[in-house]
Amino acid sequence: MSNETATTGSDSITASVTAVAGSKGLIIGNGLISIIIGVLLLSYPKGVLVTITFFLGLWLLLAGLAQIIGGFTANLDGGSRAAL
């Protein structure tokens, strides 16, 4: 007998996200990107603001579509999800 517990897909995803969220590289990268965007906004407020707004809108659009597709495919098996 082993003492291992069975994990579901959701448990492994949660563990992966938790491991990545604590990564020093991601924290440093996020800080650098924030500083760069802040400097650009202070240097060229109008042009950079329009560009950032465009990319933020595009990101939100794609994230929303991914969530809608994920909602429809939540109960499908792996092969059916891969087809989408």
Buried (B, 14 or more C-beta within 10 A) or exposed (E): EEEEEEEEEEEEEEEEEEEEEEEEEEEEEEEEEEEEEEEBBEEEEEEBEEEEEEEEEEEEEEEEEEEEEEEEBEEEEEEEBEEE
